[in-house]
Amino acid sequence: MPDLSDLPRKATLRAALLNRRRSLPAAALEDAAGRVVAELATLVRSVEPHCVAGYVPVGPEPGGPGLPDALVGMLSPEARVLLPVLLPDLDLDWAAYHGPYSLTPGPHGLREPSGRRLGPDSIATAGLVVVPAVAVDARGARLGRGGGSYDRALNRVAPDTLVVALLHDGEVVDQVPDEPHDRRVNAVITPGAGLVMLPA
């Protein structure tokens, strides 16, 4: 059973960091996105995955709205990028990305791929998983938006698959409350520190 006593701490931390993100000027967001994507490109070249599970950043999320196209450009021509599709129960389905015109409006302001749904378990085919996060701690515990979508999705990922969260500077925190069954991330990328591997 989840420890409900942690919910207020998570909500407070989430609200503070999201408010800070919303206050970042456009020029700072653009600069941060460029730095994060450049560092991610170095990682992708070293891993050489046949498939990357990514996402479409919304608003001030790290990576910027061009992240899916950047991922495609980092990969070999035969590799593919999977993007999430939010299901009514807040789980994630996945579909291949086929360019910006293949994205359609989804719930909560999301942009989602319009192609054939591959099923929630298809994330397990990814050799690298890139996830959004509001915060991550030094243990790799991840704070998301609170819907539990990525908690479920990450439990389908093979234990040896690299999971990296994209963050703004100041979003690696002392502690994120988590549950024993939560899948931690292996690494974070921030504009200032670049790629930081974690003991997940």
C-alpha positions as CSV (number, residue, x, y, z in Angstrom):
1,M,0.0,0.0,0.0
2,P,1.4,3.5,-0.9
3,D,2.6,5.7,1.9
4,L,0.0,8.4,1.8
5,S,1.9,10.5,4.3
6,D,4.3,11.5,1.5
7,L,1.6,13.0,-0.7
8,P,1.6,16.5,0.9
9,R,5.4,16.7,0.6
10,K,5.3,15.6,-3.0
11,A,2.6,18.1,-3.8
12,T,4.5,20.9,-2.2
13,L,7.7,20.1,-3.9
14,R,6.0,19.6,-7.3
15,A,4.1,23.0,-7.0
16,A,7.3,24.9,-6.1
17,L,9.3,23.5,-8.9
18,L,6.6,23.9,-11.5
19,N,6.1,27.5,-10.5
20,R,9.9,28.0,-10.8
21,R,9.7,26.5,-14.3
22,R,6.9,28.8,-15.4
23,S,8.9,31.8,-14.3
24,L,11.9,31.0,-16.6
25,P,12.2,33.5,-19.5
26,A,11.9,32.2,-23.0
27,A,15.5,32.8,-23.8
28,A,16.6,30.8,-20.8
29,L,14.3,27.9,-21.8
30,E,15.7,28.0,-25.4
31,D,19.3,27.9,-24.2
32,A,18.5,25.1,-21.7
33,A,16.8,23.1,-24.4
34,G,19.8,23.4,-26.6
35,R,22.2,22.3,-23.9
36,V,20.0,19.3,-22.8
37,V,19.5,18.1,-26.4
38,A,23.3,18.4,-27.2
39,E,24.1,16.3,-24.1
40,L,21.4,13.8,-25.0
41,A,22.8,13.5,-28.5
42,T,26.2,12.4,-27.0
43,L,24.4,9.8,-24.9
44,V,22.4,8.4,-27.8
45,R,25.5,8.1,-30.0
46,S,27.3,6.1,-27.2
47,V,24.3,3.8,-26.5
48,E,23.3,3.4,-30.2
49,P,19.8,2.2,-29.4
50,H,17.6,0.6,-32.1
51,C,14.6,2.3,-30.4
52,V,14.2,5.3,-28.1
53,A,11.1,5.9,-26.0
54,G,10.8,9.7,-25.7
55,Y,8.1,12.3,-25.2
56,V,6.9,15.7,-26.5
57,P,7.8,18.4,-23.9
58,V,5.0,20.7,-23.0
59,G,5.4,24.4,-22.0
60,P,8.7,24.9,-20.1
61,E,9.5,21.1,-19.9
62,P,13.2,20.5,-20.6
63,G,14.2,19.6,-24.1
64,G,11.8,21.9,-25.8
65,P,9.0,21.0,-28.3
66,G,11.5,19.9,-31.0
67,L,12.8,17.0,-28.8
68,P,11.2,14.2,-30.9
69,D,12.7,15.5,-34.2
70,A,16.1,15.9,-32.4
71,L,15.9,12.3,-31.3
72,V,15.2,11.1,-34.8
73,G,18.2,13.1,-36.0
74,M,20.4,11.4,-33.4
75,L,19.5,7.8,-34.5
76,S,20.4,5.6,-37.4
77,P,17.8,5.6,-40.2
78,E,16.5,2.2,-39.3
79,A,16.0,3.1,-35.6
80,R,12.7,4.5,-34.4
81,V,11.3,6.9,-31.7
82,L,8.3,5.9,-29.7
83,L,6.1,8.6,-28.1
84,P,3.5,8.1,-25.4
85,V,-0.3,8.3,-25.7
86,L,-2.2,8.9,-22.5
87,L,-5.0,6.4,-21.9
88,P,-8.2,7.1,-20.0
89,D,-6.8,5.2,-16.9
90,L,-3.6,7.4,-17.1
91,D,-1.5,4.5,-18.3
92,L,0.6,5.0,-21.4
93,D,0.3,3.4,-24.8
94,W,3.0,4.1,-27.4
95,A,3.2,4.8,-31.1
96,A,6.0,5.5,-33.5
97,Y,6.9,9.1,-34.3
98,H,6.6,10.1,-38.0
99,G,7.3,13.8,-37.9
100,P,5.7,16.9,-36.4
101,Y,2.6,16.7,-38.6
102,S,1.8,13.2,-37.1
103,L,1.2,14.8,-33.7
104,T,-2.3,15.6,-32.6
105,P,-3.7,17.3,-29.5
106,G,-4.1,15.0,-26.5
107,P,-5.5,15.5,-23.0
108,H,-3.9,18.0,-20.6
109,G,-2.3,20.0,-23.4
110,L,-0.2,17.0,-24.6
111,R,0.8,16.4,-28.2
112,E,0.5,12.7,-29.1
113,P,1.5,10.6,-32.1
114,S,-1.5,9.7,-34.4
115,G,-0.1,6.4,-35.7
116,R,-1.0,2.9,-34.9
117,R,-1.0,2.1,-31.2
118,L,1.6,-0.5,-30.2
119,G,0.4,-1.3,-26.7
120,P,1.6,-0.3,-23.2
121,D,4.2,-3.1,-23.2
122,S,6.0,-1.7,-26.4
123,I,8.1,0.5,-24.2
124,A,10.0,-2.7,-23.3
125,T,11.5,-2.6,-26.9
126,A,13.3,0.6,-26.3
127,G,17.1,0.5,-25.8
128,L,17.0,4.0,-24.2
129,V,14.1,5.6,-22.3
130,V,13.9,9.4,-22.0
131,V,11.4,10.6,-19.5
132,P,10.0,13.9,-18.2
133,A,10.3,14.6,-14.5
134,V,9.7,17.5,-12.2
135,A,12.6,16.5,-9.9
136,V,15.0,13.6,-9.3
137,D,17.1,12.9,-6.2
138,A,20.6,11.5,-6.0
139,R,19.2,7.9,-5.6
140,G,17.3,8.2,-8.9
141,A,13.9,8.6,-7.4
142,R,11.7,10.6,-9.8
143,L,8.9,13.1,-9.1
144,G,6.4,13.3,-11.9
145,R,3.2,15.2,-12.4
146,G,1.3,13.0,-10.0
147,G,-0.8,10.8,-12.3
148,G,1.4,7.7,-12.0
149,S,1.7,7.2,-15.7
150,Y,5.4,6.8,-15.9
151,D,5.5,4.8,-12.7
152,R,3.5,2.1,-14.5
153,A,5.4,2.5,-17.8
154,L,8.8,2.2,-16.3
155,N,7.9,-1.0,-14.5
156,R,7.7,-2.5,-18.0
157,V,11.2,-1.5,-19.0
158,A,14.0,-4.1,-18.7
159,P,16.2,-3.7,-15.7
160,D,19.3,-3.1,-17.9
161,T,17.7,-0.4,-20.0
162,L,19.1,3.1,-19.4
163,V,16.4,5.5,-18.2
164,V,17.3,9.2,-18.3
165,A,15.2,12.1,-17.0
166,L,15.6,15.6,-18.5
167,L,15.6,18.4,-15.9
168,H,16.3,22.1,-15.5
169,D,19.1,23.2,-13.2
170,G,18.0,23.1,-9.6
171,E,15.7,20.2,-10.0
172,V,18.0,17.5,-8.7
173,V,16.9,17.6,-5.1
174,D,17.9,16.0,-1.7
175,Q,15.1,13.5,-1.6
176,V,12.0,12.5,-3.5
177,P,9.6,10.3,-1.5
178,D,9.2,7.0,-3.3
179,E,7.8,3.5,-2.9
180,P,9.9,0.3,-2.9
181,H,8.3,-0.8,-6.2
182,D,9.0,2.5,-8.0
183,R,11.5,2.3,-10.9
184,R,14.3,4.8,-10.4
185,V,16.1,6.6,-13.3
186,N,19.7,5.8,-14.1
187,A,20.7,9.3,-15.1
188,V,19.6,12.9,-15.4
189,I,20.6,15.6,-17.9
190,T,20.5,19.2,-16.9
191,P,21.7,22.3,-18.8
192,G,24.5,23.1,-16.3
193,A,25.8,19.7,-15.2
194,G,25.1,17.7,-18.4
195,L,24.7,14.0,-18.0
196,V,24.9,12.7,-14.4
197,M,24.8,9.0,-13.9
198,L,22.9,7.8,-10.7
199,P,23.1,4.6,-8.6
200,A,19.6,3.5,-9.6
